Amino acid sequence: MSTPQSLTSSAQEPTWEVAHLFPAQGHWTEAEFFELHSNRMVELNDGNLEILPMPTWLHQLMVRFLVRALERAIGNDGVVLHAPLPIRLFRDTIREPDVMYFAPGSEPQNPRSYPSKVDLAMEVVSEGAEARRRDYEHKRTDYARAGVSEYWIVDPDDRKIIVLVLMGASYQVHGEFTVGEVARGKLIPQLEVDVAEIMKLGDAAVCSGD
C-alpha cells in the first residue's frame, strides 16, 4: 500500500509516517502510553506525552546515593525503588520519580501492576530549561495533587536540595539545604543526606573529564 504524499518524510525531516500511527497530543490513553513506554523514557501529563532526557552517569550516581540513604533510613519499614517505574498519580497523568518510597500499605495489591500511591518522591534535576521546569513546577503541582507527602528536588547545578512537605493541597518548603548542610525531611526522621557528599559525585565527574 502506497503512502500518501502528504505523509511522506524527506531527508532531515521527522518521520511523519510514524507520528501518524499514534494519537494526537491530549488524546493518549494509559494503554497507549504503556505500549510506547517499553522503549522510551516518557511520562504522561494530562493526556500529553513528555519525552524525558536519558539519564547521565552523574544522574544515576546521585540516584544510587539517594536510594542507599533511604534504605538505611527506613530499614524494613516500607520499600524504596527507583525509575523506571510508572506511577499513576491521577487520570491521564503518569510520572516516574527518580527515587520513590512506599510506606507499608502503599504498594499495589497486584505485584504485576503499577502503583498509584507513593509517599515520598525524589527527582534529580536533569540539564536543560525544560527539565528544570518539569521538576520544579509541573511535578511539584502533580505530586501535591496526588497527595505525595514529601518531595525532594536534588539540583546538581545549583548544588542544593529542596525538601517540600505537603500541607493541605500544596507544598511548603521545609528546607533548602546547600553544601555544608544535611538535608532532612519530616516523613522519615532518620533520613539524612549530606549535601556536600552527594554533590561531590559531580565534582568527581568533572575532574575525571566526564
N, C-alpha and C positions, 0 to 999 in steps of 0.2 A: 504494500500500500504506500503510495507516494505521500510525502509530507507537504502540506500547503506551503506555498512560497512565503506567506506572512510569518510562518513559524520556523523557517529555516535559519540557522545561525551561520554567520560568516566568520572568517578568521578573526580572532581577538575579541569576539563578542561573547556574552554569556550564552550558555546552551539553552536557548529558549524552548526547544522541544522538550527538554526535561522539566523545565519550570511549569509547562502546561499540563504535566502529568499530576501535579499536586494542587491542593486547594489554594484559593486566594487568601491573603492575609485577612485575619478576622473570622475565617471560616474553618480553621483547623479543629478537628475533634481530638480527643485524647487517644483514640485508637490510631488515627493517622500520625499523631505525634510519636507514639511508641514504635510504629513501623519505621519511621525515619531515624529515630534515636539510636538505632542499632549501630550506626557507623559515623555519627557526627556528634560533636558536643553542642547540644541545643537545649533551650528551655522554651516553655510555652507561657506566654504572658497575655492573658485576656484574648486568647484565640490567635495571637500573633507569634510566629517563630522568632526567636532570638538566637543567632549563631554565636557561640561563645569562642573566645580565643583559646587555642590549645595551650595547656599549662606549660610553663617553662621549668627548667631544672630548679631554679630558686623557688618558684611557686610550690613545687612538690616537696622540696626540703622543708619549707615552712609548714605545709600541711602535715607532714610526718611529725614535726616538732609539736604541733598543737594536738595531734591525736595522742601522742605519748603523754603529754601533760594532762590531758583529760582522763586518760585511762588510769594514770597514777592517782588522780584526784577522786575518782568515783569507786575504785576497787571493783567490787561485784555489783554495785548499785546502778543498774542500767546498762546501756550499750552505747559504744562510740563507733561511728562509721565515717567513711569519707566518700566523696564523689568518685565515680558516677553512681548516683542513686536518686532517681526521681522522687520528689515529694509532692503529693497532690495537696497544695495549700488550700485551694478552693476551686470552684468550677472554672475550667479552661485556663488555669494558671498552675504550672508545674515548675518548681525550682529545684536546683541541685546545690545545696550548700557545700562548700569545700569540706567542712567538718561539721558533724552533727551529733548531738547527744539525745538519746531517747531514755527518758526516765522509765522505771518499771510500770508497765501498763500502756505505754505509748507505742509499743511495737505492733505491727499489723497482725491480725488474727491468723491470716494465711501467710506463711513464710514465703510462698511463691508469688505473692503480690507486692504492691508498693505501699509504703507508709503514707498516712495522711496527717500525721501529727509528729512534730519534732519539738523538743523542749528548749534546746539551745542550738543556735546556728552560728557558724564562723565562716567568714569569707576573707580570703587573701586577695587583696585588690590587684588585678592584672593591669598591665600597661595600657595606656590609651584613654582618651576622654570618655568614650562610650562605656568602657568597662568601669571606670570610676563612677560615672553617673549611675550605672546599674547597681553597683554595690552600695553607694552612699545614699541614693534616693529611691530608686524603684524597689530594690529588695527590702529596704527599710520599711517602706509602705506595705509591701506584700507580707512580710513576716509579721508585722504588727497586726495586720488584718487577720492573719491566720492564727493569731494567739501564741506565737513563739515567745516564750517567756524572756529569753535573753538573746541578744545579737551582738557578736563581736566582729568588728571590722579591723583587720590587720593590714596596715598600709606600709609596704616596704619603701615606697618613695618618700613619704613624709616621716618614716621611722617612728610610727606611733601605733597604739592600739586603742580603739574606742569601744567602750563597753556600754551597750544600750539595754535598759531594763524596761519591760512593758509595764506601763502604768495606765490602766483603763484601756483605751483603744489605740494608744500611741506610745512611742518610746521616749523615755527620758534618758539623758546622758548620765550614767552612773559614774563614769570616769574617763578621762582622756590621758593615757599613760605614754610617756616618752622614755627615751633611753636614760637609764639610771633609776627607773621606777619599776615596780612589779604590778602588772595588771591583775585585777581581781574583780569578780562579779558578786552577785547575791545568790544566784540559784545554787551554785556549788561552792560553798565557803572554802573548801580545800584547794580549789583550782587557783593556781598562781602561775603567771607567765612573766618571766624576766624579759623585759623589752630588749635590753642590750643583748641578751643571749640569742634571741630569735633573729634580731637584726644583723648579728654577726655572720649569719648564713649568707647574707647578701654581700657583706664585705669580703668573705672568703671567695665568692664567685668572681668579684671584681679583681681581686689580687691574682687569681689563677688565670685571668684572661677570658673567662666565660662571658 
